[in-house]
Amino acid sequence: MKKTEKFTGSLKDFDGFLATVAQKLRSHSLLIEGEPVVFPQGEELEFSIKFDDNEEKTQLSIKCKFDKKEDVEEDVDEE
C-alpha cells in the first residue's frame, strides 16, 4: 500500500524537512499518513539518490528498499 505526504516550501524549509525526517528515522518515529515506517534490523537495505534535470523541471529522489519479513510462527509439537 503506497502512502505519500507532500509538502511545498523554500529551500530552507526543505533543509529542515530533510533534517526532521533523518532524526525521525534514527529514533524510529517516522510516520507517513499516520503509519509507522519500520526498517528491518540487521537486514540489508538498497538505497539510491537520483537527480533528473530536463527542460521542463528538475527532480531529486531518494529511495530505500528492503524485503519485508513476515512473522513466522514455529510449530511446536505438544506431547
C-alpha positions as CSV (number, residue, x, y, z in Angstrom):
1,M,0.0,0.0,0.0
2,K,1.5,3.3,-1.1
3,K,1.5,6.2,1.4
4,T,2.6,9.7,0.4
5,E,2.8,13.1,2.1
6,K,3.5,16.1,0.0
7,F,4.9,19.5,1.1
8,T,5.9,22.8,-0.5
9,G,8.2,25.4,0.7
10,S,11.5,27.2,0.4
11,L,15.0,25.6,0.2
12,K,15.3,26.4,3.9
13,D,12.0,24.5,4.5
14,F,13.3,21.5,2.5
15,D,16.6,21.5,4.5
16,G,14.5,21.4,7.8
17,F,12.3,18.7,6.3
18,L,15.3,16.5,5.5
19,A,16.8,17.0,9.0
20,T,13.4,16.2,10.6
21,V,13.0,13.0,8.5
22,A,16.5,11.9,9.3
23,Q,16.0,12.4,13.0
24,K,12.7,10.5,13.0
25,L,14.3,7.7,11.1
26,R,17.0,7.4,13.7
27,S,14.6,7.5,16.5
28,H,12.1,5.0,14.8
29,S,9.3,7.6,15.0
30,L,8.7,8.4,11.3
31,L,5.0,8.2,10.3
32,I,3.6,8.5,6.8
33,E,-0.1,9.2,6.7
34,G,-0.2,8.0,10.3
35,E,1.5,4.7,9.6
36,P,4.9,4.0,11.2
37,V,7.9,3.4,8.9
38,V,9.6,0.3,10.3
39,F,13.0,-0.8,9.0
40,P,14.2,-4.4,9.4
41,Q,17.0,-4.7,11.9
42,G,20.1,-6.4,10.7
43,E,18.9,-6.7,7.1
44,E,20.4,-5.2,4.0
45,L,18.8,-2.1,2.6
46,E,19.0,-1.0,-1.1
47,F,19.1,2.8,-1.4
48,S,19.8,5.3,-4.1
49,I,19.7,9.0,-5.0
50,K,18.5,10.2,-8.4
51,F,18.8,13.6,-10.0
52,D,16.8,14.2,-13.1
53,D,17.2,17.6,-14.9
54,N,15.3,18.2,-18.1
55,E,13.9,21.2,-20.0
56,E,10.6,21.2,-18.0
57,K,11.7,20.5,-14.4
58,T,14.3,19.2,-12.1
59,Q,13.7,16.3,-9.7
60,L,15.7,14.8,-6.8
61,S,14.6,11.5,-5.4
62,I,15.9,9.5,-2.5
63,K,14.8,5.8,-2.4
64,C,15.3,3.0,0.1
65,K,14.0,-0.6,-0.5
66,F,14.1,-3.7,1.6
67,D,12.3,-7.0,1.8
68,K,9.5,-7.4,4.3
69,K,10.0,-10.2,6.8
70,E,6.8,-12.0,7.8
71,D,6.5,-13.2,11.3
72,V,6.9,-16.9,11.2
73,E,5.2,-19.0,13.9
74,E,7.1,-22.1,14.8
75,D,5.1,-25.3,15.1
76,V,5.6,-26.8,18.5
77,D,4.5,-30.4,19.0
78,E,2.9,-30.8,22.3
79,E,3.4,-34.3,23.8
